[in-house]
Amino acid sequence: HSAHHGALSSTRTLSGRAGGQTIDAFLAGLESVRGETPFEAIRMNVGGGALNFGACAQGAGLSLPLINDPQAAYNVLYGAFASGEAERAFNRQRRLLAFLQEDVQAALADGRLNPRETSKLNVYGSSVEALQLTQSRLGDLSVTPPPAPEGGLAPLDTFGAHLDLAVSAFIDRLCNVAVVGSGAGGNFSLTYTSISNVGRHDMHHGSAGNATLRQNIVEVTARQVREIARVARRLADTPEPDGDGSMLDNTLIVFLGDNGEQHHSTASEFPVLLLGGSAMIAGGGRSLLYPGLSGGGHRQLSNLWNTLGHLGGASLDQFGGESGPLRRAAGPLGELIG
C-alpha cells in the first residue's frame, strides 16, 4: 500500500489530506537550492489518470500535483522551446494565464467583494503571477529540447521516461528538485507486464507462499534501480556548470519505497538507497544500518530529510509531525554530513 504524503513529509495522511509539507517543497522553496531556475520543482509519477495529488504537499491540506503522463510533463518543461503540440500547449497556457490575470484584476477593481473574498482572490492572483514569472524565466533561456517521450508506455518504461525528463531538466537548468514516483500516492496497483501479469498489490499479497512472486518483486526493484543508475551516468558524464566535478557529484538521488519495509507496513524500517552527491555527503560506497525502534541510536526518516535541509543551507533540525515521545532525535544524520 502507500503512505501517501507521509513518506516525504514524516506526517500522517488522513482521508487523503496531507498532514504537512513534504521535503521536496521545502527544498524547492530555498533560494540556495532553486537559484534562478524557472520551475521550483518537477513532480512526476507512474499511475493512472492525468495527475496524482497523493504524495507531495506544500503544507497541511495543500497537496501538490504529480504528472502521470511523460508527454504532459515534457510539454510543461519544454513547451517553451519545442515545436508541434508542446509549443501549442505552452502558448495556450500563456494566453490562459493572461486572461486569468485580467479577470482577477477586474474582479478586485469591482469593489463589491467582501474581505474574505478579496483575500482569496489575492491568493489566486499571486498563484497566477508565479506561473507567469515561470514563463518569463523560460523566455530568458535558450534550450535545445530533448526528443519527446513516446506515448502509451508500460509502467517501468514510464518510470525511465520520467527519470530522463528530470535529469534533462537539471542539465538544462530548468529546476533543481524533482520527484519521480512509481505507484505512489494510491496508484500502487501497477502491473509490470514484462515481468508478471499479476498486479503489484496482488503480487505482494501472494508473495508469502509463492517464490515466483517474491522474485518478481525483486526484479521490479532491480529494474527501477537500473533505470536510476542509467540516468545517474548521464549526470556523471555532465560537468557541473558552476563548480567542480560532475553534476552527479552535486546531485543527491534518494530512492526509497513510500511505505517502509513491507506491504502492510509498520514503518519501523525504511530501506533507502542514496546515489551521487559526493560533493555534499561524506563517505560513499558503504551501508549504514541504524539500530531498531527500541535501540538507543535509532533514527527516523525525518532525520534524513533534516540532512537534505542542511545540505541545502538550512538549519533543518526538526521536520515532520513527530513530537514528544515520537521524536527520537533532532538534527541531521551525522554519518552523512561528516
N, C-alpha and C positions, 0 to 999 in steps of 0.2 A: 504494500500500500504506500501512500505518500504522506509525508509530514507537512505537505503544502508549504506555507511560508515559514514554518518552524525551523527548517534546516538552515536557512540563510539568515534568520532573524533571532534564533535562540529564544523564541517566544511561541506560545501555542496558537494555532489557528483553530478557532471555534466557529462552527457553522459557516465556514468559508471566509470568515473575517480575519484579516491579518492582525496579529497581536502587537506588531511593532515593525520598525524599519529593518529592511534586510541589508546585509553588508555591502552589496553592490551599490545600493542607493547612497549609503554613507560615503563610500569611496568616491563615487561619481560626483558627490557634492563638494569634495575637497578641491580647492583651486590648484593645489600642488599635484593632484592626480589628473584633473581634467585639462588643465592648461587652456589652450586656445582652440581645442577641438570642437567641431560643430555639434556633435552629439555627446550628451553626458554619458550615455551607455547604449549598447545594443543588447537586446534580450530576445533569445530565440528558444524554441522548444520543439521536440518531436511529439506530436499528438494530433488529435482530431480537432476540426474546427479551425477558424481563422486565428483566434487569439486565445491565450491562456492567462488567466488572472490569478492563478493559484499558487505561485511560487515566489514572487517578488513584491515588495511593497515600499512605498515612500514613508509610511508610518502606520500607526494603528488604524485599521479600516481603510487604508489608502492603497489599494492594490495597483500594481503596475503591470502592463501587458507584456507577454512574451509572444512573439510572432511564430506561428507554426509552419508557415509556408516559406521555403527558402527564396522563391521568386518574389514574394511580397517583401521579405527582408532586403533582398537585393534592390528592389525599387526604392525602399526607404533610404538605403545607404548611397546608392549610385544613380538614382534617377536624375540628379542634377547634372551628371556628366555623361549619361548613356543616351542612346537613341532608341527609337521604337516605343514600345509600351512603357518602359521605365521612364523615359523622358516625358511621355504624355501624362503619366501618373503624377510626376513631380509638378508639372505645370498646373494640373488640376488642383493639387493641394495648395499651390501658391495662390491661385485665384480664389479658392475657397477661404483661405486664411484672410486674404484682403477683404473679402465680403464680410466675414465674421467680425473683423476688427471695426469696419464701418458700422455694422449693426450694433455692436457693443457701444460704440461712441454715441450713436444716435439715441439709444435707449437711455444712456446715462444723462444725456443732454435734455431729455424729455421733461425731467423734473417731477414725474408722477410716481417714482419708485419710493417705497419705504426704506428705512435704513438697512434692514436685513436684506432686502432685495438688491440694494445698491452694493452692499458688501459682497454678496455672492457674485454679482456681475463683475465687480472689480477683480475678484479672484479669477473668474473665467477669462476676462480680458488679459490678465497677466499671463495666463497659460498660452493664449493665442500669441502674445508678444514674444514669449520664449520660443515658440515654434517658428515665428518669423525671423527671430535672431539666428536660429539654426540655419534657416535657408539663406540668410545673408552671409553667414560664415562660409557656407558651402560655395557661394558665389565668388568668394575671395580665393578659392583653391583651384589648382589645375591638377586634375587627377585623370589618369587613364584607367577606366573601369575594367575589372577583370571580366571574363566571359560570364554571362548569366547562367545560373544553375538550371538544370533540366527540371521539368515538371513531373509529377507523379512518381516521385522516388520512394523506395521502400524505407522503413524506419532507420536502419543503420546507414543507408546512403544519405538520408536526410540529415542525420547527425553529422556525417562528414561534410556535407554541403554547408551546414550552419557553422561548423568549425572553420572551414575555408573562408567564409564571409567575415567571421570575427577576426581572423588573422589578417585578412586583406584590409579590414578597417583599421587595424593597428598600424600596419605598414603604411597605409595612405593617410594616416594621422586624422582619421575621421572620429575616432574615440579611443579611450584608453581603458575602458571597462567593458567586459562582455559576460553575459550569462548564456550558456548553452545547456538546456535541459533535455533529457530523454525520458519521456513518460512522467515528467514532474507535475506537481500540482493537480493531481487527479487523473491525468492521462496515462496511468500506469499500465493499462491492459493492452500493451502493444504486442503485435505478432511479428516475429522476425522470421519470415518465411524461408530465408536462405539457410536457417539453422533448424527451425522446427515449425510445425503447423499449430502447435499449442500456444495460446496466448500467454504473455508473461505472467499474468495473475494466476491462471490455472497451472502454469508451469511450476510456480513456487508451491502451490497447494499440493501438487502431486509429487514434488521432488523428494519428500521424505522416504518414500518407498520405491523410487524409480531412479536408478543410477543414470539412465539416459537423460532424463530431465535435469538432473543435477549437472551433468556435463554440458548440457545446452546452456544452462545459466552461466557456467564458467566461460563458454565460448562467446556469449553475448558480451560479457565484460572484457574478454580478451580483444574482441573486435573493436570495442569502443576505445580501449587503451591504444591499440594500433593506430586508430584514426587520430587520436591526440598526439601520439608520437610523430605521426606524419606531418601534422601542421606545426609541431614544435620544431621539426627540422627546417621548415620554411623560415621560422623566426631565427633559428641558429645560423642560417645562411644569409641573413639580412643584417648589415651593420647598424648599430644604434645611431640614429641621425644626430643626436645631440650629446653623445657621450662616447665612452669606450666600450669595446666588446660588441656583442651581437644584441639584437632585440630580445632574444631568448634570455640572455643574461639579465635583462631588465624587465622581464615579464614573468610573473608567477602564475602558473596554471594549477588550479586546485580541482581535483577530481574526487567526488565522493557520491555515494548513494544518499538520497534525501530522506532516508528512513532508518538509518542506523544499521545494525548488524544482521538483521534478518527480516523475513517477510512480515510477520506480526511482531513488530519490534518493541523492545523495552527502551530503546535509545540509550542503553547503558554502554554501548560501544559504537564508535563511529570510525571505521577504517577510512583513511584519507591518503591520497597519493598527491604529492607535490612535485611539479616538474618546473625546471628553469629557475630564474630568479637568483642566479649565483652572485650577482652584484648586490643583492639585498639580504639574502638569508645565509646563515652560516652552515657549513658542513653538509654538503650534498652527498649522495651515494651511500645513504645509511637508512636504517629503520629505527624509529623511535617507538617504544612501547611504554605507555603510561600505566600506572597502577589502576586496578579496577575501582569500582564505585566506592568501595569501603576503604581503599588504600589512602595513606596519608599524602601521597603525591599525585592523587587523581586530578585530572584537568578536564575541562569541558570544551565542547566545540566553540563556545563563545570566546574562549581564550585564544583559539586560532583566529577568530575574527578580530579580537583585540590586537593580535600580532599584525594582521594586514593593515589595521588602522595606524599602528606605529610605523610600519613601512611607508605609509602614505604621508607621514609627517605629523600625525595627530596623536595626542596622548590618550589613546582609547583604552582605558583601564577597566571600564565597565561596558558591557554590551549585552543586550537582550533582556529577557524578563526574569532571569534568576535573581533572587534577592533573599536575604536572611539565610536560613539553613540550606537553601538550594545553591547558593553561591559558594563554591569550594575555594576559589582563589581569584583575586583580581589581577589584571595585567596580562601582558603577552606571554607567549611561551619562550622562556629564556634560551632554550636549546636551539631555537631557530634564529634568534636575532643576535646571539653571541654576547 
